[in-house]
Amino acid sequence: MLELRGATYRYAGYARPAIHDVDLRLADGEILGLMGANEAGKSTICLVASGLAPASIGGGLTGTLTIDAEPMAGRPVHELAARVAVGFQDPATQRSGIAATVFEEVALGPMNLGLPATETIARAREALTLLRIGDLADRDPSRLSGGQGQLVAIASLLAMRPRHIVLDEPTAQLDPEGTRLVADALRSLAATGTALLVAEHKTDLLDELCDRVAVVSEGRIVADGPTAAILGDGRLEAWGVEPPSRVRLARALAARGLDPAAAGVGA
C-alpha cells in the first residue's frame, strides 16, 4: 500500500507550494487514475508519491509518504527506487544511455536488482512480449520513434516487477494500439498485486482501466471516488478535464430527448 497524508510540497526556489494537503491511498492491486488540467499538480503528486520529491530534486515537503506501512521520509533514492518504479511521458529522460540494444535496456532494471542472469533474461523477454515489441530487441534505443521509446521505457519498468508503479502521462506519445497494449499490460500487473498510480489526460483510457480516479485542481484533490461516478460528475469540465466519450455521447442523446440507456450508452 502507498499512502500520502497531508502532503504539501514546494519546489526549491518557489514561494508557494505546488500541491496542498494531498491525501491519497493506493491499495495493492489497485489502479488509481489521476486527472486534472495542465499545471494542476498531477506531475508534482507523481513526484511526491514516488519519493523523488524531495529526495532527488529537493524542495520542501510536509505531510507523509508511507509505503507498506513504513514512512519514507529521509530514505535514500536507491531505496525508494526499489519500492516504487516511476515513468514519465518523455522516454528520453528514462533511457540509461549505456545499453546498446533495446533488450539490454529492458534487462538493466532486473540486473541492477541483482537477479540471476536467467531470471533477468526471462523478465526482459516477458516485458517485450507483453507490449508486442519483441521485434525491437536488437535495435539501438537511441534510434526509436517517440512511441517506440515510450513502450520500451514502460517495458523496462514492467521487467522490474515492482510492487508500486507511478506513471505520469505514460501514453502521451502512443497511438490507440500502443495505448491499448499499455492498458492490457497494466491490468496484468495489477492482477499480480502491483499498485498503480496513473496520471493521464486520456479519460477514455482511465474509464476502462481504473478502479478509482481522483481529480486535481490548483494543487488540491477536489474529487476522489469510483471511476464511473467521478467521470460522470458535472463539475469535471470546470476542473479542466474532458469527460470520456461515453459520457459525452450520453449527454448528447439526453439533450435531444433520447434515452441513453435505450441506446446502450451508460452515463
Residue pairs with C-beta under 8 A, 6 or more apart in sequence:
1 25
1 26
1 27
1 28
1 66
1 67
1 68
1 69
1 195
2 24
2 25
2 26
2 49
2 65
2 66
2 67
2 84
2 164
2 195
2 197
3 24
3 25
3 26
3 64
3 65
3 66
3 67
4 22
4 23
4 24
4 25
4 45
4 48
4 49
4 63
4 64
4 65
5 23
5 63
5 64
5 66
6 21
6 22
6 23
6 62
6 63
6 64
7 19
7 21
7 22
7 23
7 24
7 45
7 48
7 61
7 62
7 63
7 64
7 65
8 17
8 19
8 20
8 21
8 22
8 61
8 62
8 63
9 17
9 18
9 19
9 44
9 47
9 48
9 53
9 54
9 59
9 60
9 61
9 62
10 16
10 17
10 18
10 59
10 60
10 61
11 18
11 44
11 53
11 57
11 58
11 59
12 57
12 58
12 59
12 60
14 59
17 219
18 41
18 44
18 219
19 41
19 44
19 45
19 48
19 216
19 219
19 220
20 219
20 220
21 63
21 220
22 41
22 45
22 48
22 63
22 219
22 220
22 221
23 221
24 32
24 45
24 49
24 197
24 214
24 221
24 224
26 32
26 49
26 164
26 195
26 196
26 197
27 195
28 163
28 193
28 194
28 195
29 190
29 191
29 192
29 193
29 194
29 195
30 190
30 195
30 196
30 211
30 212
31 186
31 187
31 190
31 196
31 198
31 209
31 210
31 211
31 212
32 195
32 196
32 197
32 198
32 210
32 211
32 212
32 213
32 214
33 198
33 199
33 200
33 206
33 209
33 210
33 212
33 213
33 214
33 227
34 42
34 45
34 46
34 197
34 198
34 199
34 200
34 213
34 214
34 216
35 42
35 199
35 200
35 201
35 203
35 206
35 213
35 214
35 215
35 216
35 239
35 241
36 42
36 215
36 216
36 217
36 239
36 240
36 241
37 217
37 239
37 240
37 241
38 240
40 216
40 217
40 218
40 219
40 239
40 240
41 216
41 218
41 219
41 220
42 168
42 199
42 216
43 168
43 199
44 53
44 219
45 199
45 216
46 86
46 166
46 167
46 168
46 197
46 199
47 53
47 57
48 61
48 65
49 65
49 84
49 166
49 197
50 80
50 84
50 86
50 166
51 65
51 72
51 75
51 77
51 80
51 83
51 84
52 77
52 80
52 86
53 59
53 61
54 60
54 61
55 75
55 76
55 77
55 80
56 77
64 71
64 72
64 73
65 71
65 72
65 73
66 72
67 83
67 84
67 164
68 83
68 163
72 80
72 83
82 113
83 162
83 163
83 164
84 162
84 164
84 165
84 166
85 109
85 157
85 160
85 162
85 164
85 165
85 166
86 165
86 166
86 167
86 168
87 94
87 153
87 154
87 157
87 165
87 166
87 167
87 168
87 170
88 94
88 168
88 169
89 150
89 168
89 169
89 170
89 172
89 173
91 144
91 146
91 149
91 150
91 152
91 153
91 173
92 149
94 153
94 156
95 105
95 141
95 142
95 149
95 153
96 105
96 108
96 141
98 108
99 105
99 108
99 141
100 140
101 137
101 138
101 139
101 140
101 141
102 128
102 133
102 136
102 137
102 138
102 139
102 140
102 141
102 144
102 152
103 124
103 128
103 137
103 138
105 141
105 152
105 156
106 124
106 127
106 128
106 152
106 155
106 156
106 159
107 120
107 121
107 123
107 124
107 159
108 156
109 156
109 157
109 159
109 160
110 119
110 120
110 123
110 124
110 159
110 160
111 120
113 160
115 123
123 159
123 160
123 161
124 155
124 159
125 134
126 158
126 159
127 155
127 156
127 158
127 159
128 134
128 136
128 137
128 155
130 155
130 158
130 181
130 184
130 185
130 188
131 151
131 154
131 155
131 158
131 181
131 182
131 185
132 181
133 148
133 151
133 152
133 155
136 144
136 148
136 151
136 152
139 148
141 149
141 152
144 152
146 173
147 173
147 174
147 175
147 178
149 173
150 170
150 171
150 172
150 173
150 174
150 178
151 174
151 178
151 181
151 182
154 167
154 170
154 182
154 185
157 165
157 167
158 185
158 189
161 189
161 192
161 194
162 194
163 193
163 194
163 195
164 194
164 195
164 196
164 197
165 186
165 189
165 194
165 195
165 196
165 197
166 196
166 197
167 196
167 197
167 198
167 199
168 199
169 199
169 200
169 201
170 182
170 198
170 200
171 178
171 179
171 182
171 200
171 202
171 205
172 201
174 182
179 202
179 205
183 205
183 208
183 209
186 196
186 198
186 209
187 209
189 196
190 196
198 206
198 209
198 210
200 206
201 242
203 231
203 241
203 242
203 243
203 244
204 244
204 245
204 246
206 213
206 227
206 231
206 244
207 227
207 231
207 244
207 246
210 227
211 226
211 227
212 224
212 225
212 226
212 227
212 230
213 224
213 225
213 227
213 230
213 231
214 221
214 223
214 224
214 230
215 221
215 222
215 223
215 224
215 230
215 233
215 236
215 239
215 241
216 222
217 239
217 240
222 239
223 230
223 233
223 235
223 239
224 230
228 266
230 236
231 243
231 244
231 247
232 243
232 247
232 267
236 242
236 243
237 243
242 248
243 251
246 265
246 266
246 267
247 267
249 260
249 265
250 260
250 265
250 266
250 267
251 267
253 259
253 260
253 263
253 265
254 260
254 267
260 266
260 267
